[in-house]
Each structure stands twice: as structure tokens, then as C-alpha cells.
Amino acid sequence: EMKMQITNILKEILQNKFEMEDLIKVGKSIFEVGSLNQFWSKIYARLYKRVADEYPLMKTICEKNFDSFMELFATIRYISSDENYDLFCDINKENSKRQALSSFFVNLMNESMISTKKVKELLLSLRSLLNEKINEEGNQDIVNEIIENIGIITSNGSRNLEMSEEEFWEEYYNYLEAMSESERSDYKSLTSKSLFKLMDLIEEL
């Protein structure tokens, strides 16, 4: 059913002539839907690619949307359900959307809709945030979320990143490998969950 809906949307887009304003709306809509569920992100990335093949301007719109959606990665929050249940639920939704975006972004990169440079910048931003939060008390859940997103991006984008950003990829891999060999006591907010995630990631890469 979902594939049929996507096919119908694609047919409508390709059979009609769109103005610039319409294309911007279409591009943003695909981004919004693509960020709802990471399991559908590859399909929506391919959809975006097919639209861009017909309307090359969509690639520029894609990069602008990428920049605007990056704000979700600037701040990663945590609060316990006991402290504020409504906010706890909101943050869980934010986390799900962020993970779906990570998947969508890397799939867009794999479709050559987003440059490897932009994904590299995202990974560097996440690493910087990780280095900050992992050395502070009480950030265990935030650290888990950062590493989860790093895992999504690197596991799905390793091939293209290694080919296009070889020096960066080697350095980033070494960083992740060193982190995976850490002890919980080495950092104030490193959890067993994050360590196992990193070890699995290194084994996969």
C-alpha cells in the first residue's frame, strides 16, 4: 500500500509542470515524510532522486532542506518520565525523527542527492557533541542517542564515505574503534549499551 501511494505521488509529480514554489513544497514534503520512519527512508530517497532526474533544481532544494533539518542535531535532550512525562514523550518523538533523518540523509547521499562532504560535516558535528557530552555527568541517554545516530550513518554510508572521503573515513573509523575499546570508567557518561553498539558497529564496518 505504501509503495502504491509513493508511485501515485511520483506519477502526479512527473506528469505535471511545477513552478518553483511547488517544487519547494514537494521537496519539503518528501523530507518531512522521509523523516517519519527510518525503515522507509531508502524508498523516499529513491523517490527524491527520480523527481530530481526530471527537475534538476530539486537537488539544490534538497541541500537547502538538509541544512534546515540539521537543527534537530544541534540539541539532543533527555528528561526522565518521572520528572516530566509529556516532555519525555516529546523527546522520544524527537529521537525517532532524528534517527529517521540520519537514515534518510545517508540514503540521499547514496543516491548522490547530498554530497559526501555534507554527511562528513554531520558526522564531525555528532563527534564533537559526543566528545562534549560523554565527559559530563548525567548524559548517558544523550550519549546513547548520539552513538545511535553515528551508527545509522556510518553503517549505511561507509562504502561511499570511504570512496569519496578516504582520509576522513580512516580517521573517523580509528576514532570509533578507539571508543569501542574504552572502559565505562574512562568517561563520565559512557554506558554499556553504547559500548556494545560501538563494538557491533566496528565489527560490521
N, C-alpha and C positions, 0 to 999 in steps of 0.2 A: 504493500500500500504506500509506504514512504517513497519507494523508488518510482512508483507511478506518479505521485504528486510532484516529485522532482522533475520527472520527464515532461509533465504538463507545463510546469513553470518554464522549463528550458524552451519548449516549443513556442510558448507565448512570447518569450523574450526574442527569440531568433526570427519570428515571423512578423515582428512589428519594428517600426523605426522609432527609436527612442531619442529624446532630446537629452542634453547634458544633465539637466536636473533629474530626469527619470533614471538615468544610468547611475547617478549618485545614490538615489533611493534604493535601486536594485542592489547595488554593491553593498550598501549598509545593511540591507535586509538579509542578504546571504551571510554576512558577517554575524549578524545577531542570531540567526538560526544555527549557523555553524558553531556558535559558542554555547549552544544549549546542551549538547550531548557529544562527548568526545568519540563515541562509537560511530557517529555519522559524519565525523569531520572529514574523512577521506572522500566521501561521496560529494560533500558540499565543496571541497577544494577542487574536485574534478569539474563540478558544475561551474564554478567560478572560472576555471580555465577555459571551458568551452564557450562561455559568454565572452571572455576576453579575446578569444580567437576571432570572434565576429566583431567585437568592439574593442580595439586595442587600448582605447582610453581607460578601459576598466582596470588595466594593470596599474596605472597611476592612481586611480581611485582606491585600489586595493592597498597600495602603500600608505596612502593617507589614512585609511581606516585602520591599518596596522598601528600607525603612530598614535591614533586617538584611543585605541583599545589597550595600548600599553600602560595606561594609567592604572589599570587593575593590578599590574605587577609592582607598582611603586610602593604600595602599602599592603602588607599581609597582617591580618589581625587575629586575635584569639580572645575569647572570654568563656568562662565556664557556664554551663546551663543553669547551675545553681545561682550564679550571680545575676544573670540576665538571660532568661530563656529565649525571648524574642530576638535579641541581638545574636545569641548563639545560633539560632536558626538562620538568620540573615547571613552570618559569616560562613556557615556551611554552604549556603547557596553561592556565595562569592567564591568559595574554594572550588566548588563544582564547575562554575563558569570559567574560572581561571584555568583549571586543568583541561577543560574542553577547548579553550582558546589556545593553550600550549599545543594541543594535538592539531588543531585547525591551522595554526601558524606553520608548524613544521610540515604539514601536508601541502600547504600552499607553496612552501619552499620547494618541496619535492616536485611540484607541478611548474616550477620556475615562475611563479607569480610573485614571490617575495625573494629577495636576494639572500644568499647565504650570509652576507655581511650583516643584514638586519637581525637574523636569527643569532648570529655570533654576538651582536650587541646585547640581545636579550639574555643570552647565557652569561655574559660578563656581568650584566646588571644583577642577575639572580645570584651569581657567585659573590658579588660584593655585598649583597643583602645577607647572604648566608654567613659570610665571614663576620659581619656585624652582629647578627642575632645569636649565633652559636656561642659567642663569647660573653653573653649576658645571661643572668639568671632568669628563669621562668619563661623561656622562649621555646620550650620543647615542641609544642604544637606548631608554632610558626616555622621552626626548622624542618619539621616533618613535611609541611606543606611546600616549602621551598625545594627540598630534595625531591619530592614527588614530581614537581613541575620540571626540574632539571632532568629527571629520569625519563619523563614523557618525551621531551625534546631530543635528548641525546640518543635514546634507543630507536626512535623513528627517523632521526635525521643524520645518523652517524655516517652513512655512506656519502651523501652529498657534502656534508661538512668536511669530511676527511679529504675528499677530492678537491674541493674548492678553497678550503681554508686549512691546508695541511699543517702549517706551523702552529696555528691556533689550536687545532684539534689535538695535536700531540701534547701540547702544554696543558690543555683542559683535561684530557684523559689522565695525564700524570697527576693532576690535582685531585681528580675524583678517586684515583687509585690510592693516593696517599690518605685521603679522607676515609676510605673504606678500611684502611689498616689501622685507624685510630682506636684508642680506648675511650670508653664513655667518660672516664675521668680526665681526659685531655681537654675537654670543653665543658662549659657550664650548662649547655642546653642540648647536648648530643644524646639521642635516645637509641635504645637497642633497635627500634623499628627503623630508624634512619640508617643505622649501620648495616642491617640486613638488606635494606633497599639498595644501598651503595654496593655491597658485595655482589648482589644479584645483577646489578647494572654492569659492573666491571666484567663479570663472567659472560654476560650477554654481548658486550662490546668486543 
